[in-house]
Amino acid sequence: MFNTSLPGVWALGDLTVTRFGYGAMQLAGPGVMGPPADRDGALAVLREAVGLGVTHIDTSGAYGPRITNQLIRQALHPYPEPLHIVTKVGATRDSQGGWPPARDPESLRRSVYENLKDLGLEVLDVVNLRLGDAQGPQPGSLAEAFETLAELQQQGLIRHLGVSNATAEQVAEAQAIAPIVCVQNMYNLAYRHDDELIDELAGHGIAYVPFFPLGGFSPLQSQALSDVAARLEATPMSVALAWLVQRSPNILLIPGTSSAAHLRENAAGAGLSLSGKELAELDQIGQSLVILANGVVIRTLLGVKSTTTAVSPSTEMTRPRPYLS
C-alpha cells in the first residue's frame, strides 16, 4: 500500500513507484568511499524510508564501492513487494576516490553481476547506464555499452533500462536500441538545462529523475527561495523539492541523506502545495542564471548566491567548483 502523504506514483514500465524516492549514495563513508561511520544509523535510514512508504531506492555498485548495496540488502532483504531498487553501471572507483568510466562490455557485465550479488536479487528492476564524466554529460555514442545492457535484459537479468548523465542525443540513441523507462540527470531550481527534455520525456511516459535536486554538495541558496519558504513556514530545501514535484508529473525525486530526521523532513517538504504565484516566483531563479555547457555558472542574478557551485553536473562529484562572477 502506498503512503498517501507522499506525492503520487509513477510507472517505470510495469513497476509502480512513489514519486518521492530515496537516493542511497550518502550512506557510504566520506567521499562515497568505504563503510559509514555509523552503520546502524545507515541501516535505520533505509528502514525509515520504507516505513515512510517509499518504494523507489536509487543506488549504484560504485558507492563504497559495493558498500551501499550491501547495506541495502542487510537493512531490507527480503524486500517488501512494492519496493523497487534502481541501480547504475558504467563507472568504477580508483584509489584516489575518482570515478573513472567502466563502460566496456566486460566491465558492464561484471557490474551487473556484482549488483545482483550484493543486493541479493536474481533480476535487477532498473539499470541506468552512467555516461559522461565528472564535468557532466559528454557527446559520443553509447551504442556498444547500451547494446550490452540490452543483451543482459534479454537474458532476464534486467527488467528495465535507463540512462544517466546523458545528452538528449544519447537519450534518443538509447531509445533506438531498447526501450528506456527513465533518464537521470542533474536538474534543480537553479540548473534548468533539461527543461525541454523533461517535457519531451513526459509526452512519452518516461520518468526524469533529477540528481542533486537540492544542489548537491553546495545547497541551493537564493533570496527568492528563502522568501517563499518563509511565507510558507517551510525550509528552503522543502520548497525546492515541492517545486520539482509540481514542475512535471514525470519527475521522480531521489534526495539523499544519512539522517532519518532529514529524510522525514524531505518527505514532508515534497508534499508541500505551491500556488501559481509561488511557482512563477521560483521559476525566475533558474531563468536568472547564465550557464556554460559544462554547468559552470558565469553570472548570477535575482539573488542566487553561493561561494561554491550549486550546479555541479555530476552526481558523483566530490568537490564542487566555485561560482564565477
C-alpha positions in Angstrom: 0.0 0.0 0.0 1.3 3.4 -0.9 1.6 6.2 1.7 -0.9 8.8 0.5 1.1 11.6 2.2 3.8 11.2 -0.4 3.3 13.0 -3.8 1.8 10.3 -6.0 3.2 7.5 -8.0 4.7 6.8 -11.5 5.1 3.7 -13.6 8.7 2.7 -14.6 7.5 0.3 -17.2 5.4 -2.3 -15.3 6.8 -1.2 -11.9 4.9 1.4 -9.9 7.0 3.6 -7.7 6.4 6.5 -5.4 7.4 9.8 -6.9 9.3 10.6 -3.7 12.2 8.1 -3.5 15.5 7.9 -1.7 19.0 8.2 -3.1 21.4 6.0 -1.1 24.7 7.5 -2.2 25.3 9.3 1.1 25.1 6.1 3.2 28.7 5.2 2.3 31.7 6.7 4.0 33.4 10.1 3.3 33.8 10.8 -0.4 31.4 7.9 -1.0 34.2 5.5 -0.2 34.3 2.8 2.5 31.8 1.9 5.2 29.8 4.5 7.1 31.0 5.7 10.5 27.6 4.7 11.9 26.5 1.5 10.2 23.4 1.1 12.5 22.4 4.6 11.6 22.7 3.9 7.9 20.5 0.8 8.2 18.0 2.8 10.2 17.7 5.4 7.4 16.9 2.7 4.9 14.3 1.2 7.1 12.8 4.6 7.8 12.5 5.2 4.1 10.5 2.0 3.6 8.5 2.8 6.7 7.5 6.2 5.2 6.1 4.4 2.2 9.0 5.0 -0.2 9.1 2.3 -3.0 12.0 3.7 -5.1 15.6 3.5 -3.8 18.4 4.7 -6.1 21.9 3.1 -5.7 25.0 2.1 -7.5 27.7 -0.6 -7.1 30.2 2.3 -7.3 29.0 3.7 -4.0 31.5 2.5 -1.4 32.3 0.7 -3.8 29.7 -2.0 -3.2 29.1 -0.9 0.4 25.8 0.9 -0.2 24.3 -2.1 -2.0 25.4 -4.4 0.9 23.8 -2.0 3.4 20.5 -2.1 1.4 20.5 -5.9 1.5 21.3 -6.0 5.2 18.6 -3.5 6.1 15.7 -4.6 3.8 16.2 -8.1 2.4 13.9 -9.9 1.8 12.5 -6.9 0.1 8.8 -5.9 0.5 6.9 -6.5 -2.6 6.2 -2.8 -3.5 9.9 -1.8 -3.2 11.9 -1.3 -6.4 15.7 -0.7 -6.5 17.2 1.3 -9.3 21.0 1.0 -9.8 23.6 2.4 -12.1 26.5 0.9 -14.0 29.2 2.5 -16.2 31.6 3.9 -13.6 34.1 2.4 -11.1 36.3 3.8 -8.3 40.0 4.4 -8.2 42.4 4.6 -5.2 42.1 8.4 -5.2 38.4 8.3 -4.9 37.8 9.2 -8.6 35.0 7.9 -10.8 36.7 6.5 -14.0 34.3 5.2 -16.7 33.8 1.5 -16.9 31.6 1.1 -20.0 33.3 -1.7 -21.9 31.1 -4.8 -22.3 33.2 -6.9 -19.8 33.0 -4.2 -17.1 29.3 -3.7 -17.6 28.6 -7.4 -17.3 30.7 -7.7 -14.2 29.0 -4.7 -12.6 25.5 -6.2 -13.3 26.5 -9.5 -11.6 28.0 -7.6 -8.7 24.8 -5.6 -8.2 22.8 -8.8 -8.3 25.0 -10.5 -5.7 25.3 -7.5 -3.3 21.6 -6.7 -3.4 20.6 -10.4 -3.2 18.5 -10.3 -6.3 18.0 -12.6 -9.3 16.8 -9.7 -11.5 17.6 -6.0 -11.3 14.5 -3.9 -11.6 16.1 -0.9 -13.4 19.7 -0.4 -14.5 20.8 3.1 -15.7 23.9 3.4 -17.9 26.0 6.2 -16.5 27.5 8.3 -19.2 29.7 11.4 -19.4 32.2 12.3 -16.7 32.7 14.4 -13.7 32.1 17.5 -15.8 28.6 16.3 -16.8 27.2 14.8 -20.0 29.6 14.5 -22.9 28.8 13.8 -26.6 29.5 10.4 -28.1 27.8 7.2 -29.0 26.5 4.9 -26.3 25.7 2.1 -28.7 28.2 -0.6 -27.6 27.5 -0.1 -23.9 23.8 0.1 -24.2 23.6 -2.9 -26.5 25.5 -4.8 -23.8 22.8 -3.9 -21.2 20.1 -4.7 -23.7 21.6 -8.2 -24.1 21.6 -8.7 -20.4 18.0 -7.6 -20.3 17.1 -10.2 -23.0 18.9 -12.8 -20.8 16.5 -12.0 -18.0 18.9 -10.2 -15.6 17.5 -6.7 -16.0 13.8 -5.7 -16.2 14.1 -2.1 -17.5 16.8 0.2 -18.7 17.6 3.9 -18.4 20.4 6.4 -18.9 22.2 8.8 -16.5 24.3 11.9 -17.1 23.1 11.8 -20.8 22.7 14.3 -23.6 19.4 14.5 -25.4 21.0 12.9 -28.4 22.2 9.9 -26.3 18.7 9.5 -24.9 17.4 9.3 -28.5 20.2 6.8 -29.4 19.3 4.6 -26.4 15.7 4.6 -27.4 16.6 3.3 -30.8 18.3 0.4 -29.3 15.9 -0.6 -26.5 13.1 1.0 -24.6 14.0 3.2 -21.6 11.9 4.0 -18.6 13.9 6.8 -17.0 16.6 9.4 -17.5 18.7 10.5 -14.5 20.4 13.9 -15.0 21.5 16.9 -13.0 18.5 19.3 -12.5 17.1 21.6 -9.8 15.7 25.1 -9.3 19.0 26.7 -10.3 20.0 24.3 -13.1 17.4 24.0 -15.8 19.4 22.8 -18.8 17.0 19.8 -19.3 13.7 21.7 -19.4 12.9 20.7 -23.0 14.0 17.1 -22.5 11.8 16.7 -19.4 8.7 17.8 -21.3 9.6 15.5 -24.3 10.0 12.5 -22.0 6.7 13.3 -20.2 5.0 13.0 -23.5 6.4 9.5 -24.0 5.7 8.3 -20.4 9.4 8.3 -19.4 10.5 9.3 -16.0 13.0 12.1 -15.4 15.0 11.6 -12.2 17.0 14.7 -11.1 20.1 14.0 -9.1 21.4 16.8 -6.9 17.7 18.0 -6.5 18.8 20.2 -3.6 22.0 21.5 -5.2 24.4 18.6 -4.2 27.4 19.3 -2.0 26.6 23.1 -2.0 22.9 23.5 -1.1 20.8 25.9 -3.2 20.9 29.5 -1.9 18.5 32.1 -3.3 16.7 35.0 -1.7 13.6 34.2 -3.8 13.7 30.6 -2.5 14.1 31.9 1.1 11.3 34.4 0.8 8.8 31.7 -0.5 9.9 29.3 2.3 9.4 32.0 4.9 5.9 32.7 3.8 5.1 29.0 3.8 6.8 28.5 7.2 8.9 25.8 5.5 12.6 25.2 4.9 14.1 26.4 1.5 15.0 22.7 0.8 11.4 21.6 1.3 10.2 24.3 -1.2 12.9 23.2 -3.7 11.6 19.7 -3.6 8.0 20.8 -3.8 8.8 22.8 -6.9 10.3 19.8 -8.6 7.2 17.7 -7.8 5.0 20.3 -9.4 7.4 21.0 -12.3 6.2 17.9 -14.2 4.4 14.7 -13.3 7.2 12.5 -14.7 9.8 13.9 -12.3 10.8 11.4 -9.6 12.7 12.6 -6.6 15.7 10.8 -5.0 17.1 13.2 -2.4 19.9 11.6 -0.4 20.7 11.8 3.3 22.3 9.8 6.0 19.9 11.2 8.6 16.5 9.7 9.4 15.2 13.1 10.6 16.4 14.8 7.4 14.7 12.1 5.4 11.4 12.7 7.1 11.8 16.5 6.5 12.4 15.9 2.8 9.4 13.6 2.5 7.2 16.3 4.2 8.6 19.0 2.0 7.9 17.1 -1.2 4.2 17.2 -0.2 4.0 21.0 0.0 1.5 22.6 -2.3 2.8 25.7 -4.1 0.5 28.3 -5.6 0.8 29.6 -9.1 2.3 32.8 -7.8 4.9 30.9 -5.8 5.8 28.7 -8.8 6.2 31.7 -11.0 8.5 33.4 -8.4 10.6 30.2 -8.1 10.8 29.8 -11.9 12.7 33.0 -12.1 15.6 31.5 -10.2 16.6 29.2 -13.0 15.9 31.8 -15.6 18.3 34.2 -13.9 21.4 32.1 -14.5 23.7 32.2 -17.4 25.3 28.7 -17.7 28.0 27.3 -19.8 27.6 23.9 -21.4 29.7 22.3 -18.7 27.5 23.6 -16.0 29.7 26.4 -14.6 27.7 29.5 -13.7 29.2 32.6 -15.1 26.7 35.1 -13.9 24.0 35.2 -11.2 21.0 37.5 -10.9 17.9 37.7 -8.7 19.7 36.9 -5.5 21.1 33.4 -6.2 24.2 33.2 -4.0 26.9 30.7 -3.2 30.6 30.6 -2.6 30.7 27.2 -4.2 28.7 25.9 -7.1 25.2 24.5 -6.6 25.0 23.2 -10.1 27.7 20.6 -10.4 26.6 18.4 -13.3 27.9 15.2 -11.8 26.0 13.0 -9.3 29.3 11.7 -8.0 31.4 14.9 -7.9 33.4 15.1 -4.7 34.4 18.8 -4.8 32.1 21.4 -6.2 33.5 24.1 -8.5 33.3 27.7 -7.4 30.9 30.2 -9.0 32.5 32.7 -11.4 31.2 36.2 -11.0 
